[in-house]
């Protein structure tokens, strides 16, 4: 069960092409459980504050080991959660 509302899940086309659906679901579950993944401590702290006070987006990021970093962002209103990617260069 999610620890906060995530709203509508929106998946970028590039995510659909580059990240297996099972991996997307694993990362979404981690995000929903407040496991923010591979992001800076400062952003993790902002996420925790946003959970208590609201008014801020929630951010997480996960490396899948294939040079793709999956970002998950839940809007401040908690009505949408978006999955997008960044290609990681060596």
C-alpha positions in Angstrom: 0.0 0.0 0.0 1.3 3.4 -0.9 2.2 5.9 1.8 0.8 8.8 -0.2 -1.6 9.4 -3.1 0.1 9.1 -6.5 -2.8 9.9 -8.7 -2.7 9.1 -12.4 0.4 7.3 -13.5 2.0 8.8 -16.7 4.8 6.9 -18.4 6.9 8.7 -21.0 7.3 7.0 -24.4 11.0 6.6 -23.9 10.4 4.8 -20.6 8.1 2.3 -22.4 10.9 1.7 -24.9 13.8 1.4 -22.6 12.6 0.1 -19.2 10.8 -3.2 -18.8 7.3 -2.9 -17.4 8.3 -5.1 -14.4 11.1 -2.7 -13.6 8.8 0.2 -13.9 6.4 -1.4 -11.4 9.3 -2.2 -8.9 10.4 1.4 -9.0 6.9 2.7 -8.6 6.4 0.5 -5.6 9.7 1.8 -4.1 8.6 5.4 -4.7 5.2 4.7 -3.1 7.0 3.3 0.0 9.2 6.4 0.3 12.3 4.6 -0.9 13.6 7.5 -2.9 16.4 5.5 -4.6 19.5 7.1 -6.0 19.0 10.8 -5.2 20.9 13.4 -3.1 20.3 13.4 0.6 19.0 17.0 0.4 16.2 15.9 -2.0 15.4 13.0 0.2 15.0 15.4 3.1 12.8 17.7 1.0 10.6 14.7 0.1 10.2 13.8 3.8 9.3 17.4 4.6 6.8 17.5 1.7 5.1 14.3 3.1 4.5 16.1 6.3 3.7 19.6 5.1 2.5 19.1 1.5 2.9 21.7 -1.2 6.0 20.1 -2.9 6.6 17.5 -5.5 8.1 14.1 -4.5 11.2 12.9 -6.5 12.9 9.6 -6.8 15.5 8.1 -9.2 16.7 4.6 -9.8 19.6 3.2 -11.8 18.8 0.0 -13.7 22.3 -1.0 -14.4 21.9 -0.6 -18.2 22.9 3.1 -18.5 19.3 4.3 -18.0 18.2 6.3 -14.9 14.5 6.2 -14.2 13.0 9.3 -12.6 9.6 9.3 -10.8 8.0 12.6 -9.9 4.7 13.0 -8.0 3.1 16.4 -8.3 2.5 18.6 -5.2 -1.3 18.0 -5.6 -0.6 14.2 -5.6 -2.9 13.9 -8.7 -0.2 12.7 -11.1 3.0 10.6 -11.0 5.3 10.7 -14.0 8.0 8.3 -15.1 10.8 9.6 -17.3 14.4 8.6 -18.0 17.8 10.0 -18.6 20.5 8.2 -20.5 23.6 7.9 -18.3 26.9 8.4 -20.1 30.0 6.6 -19.2 
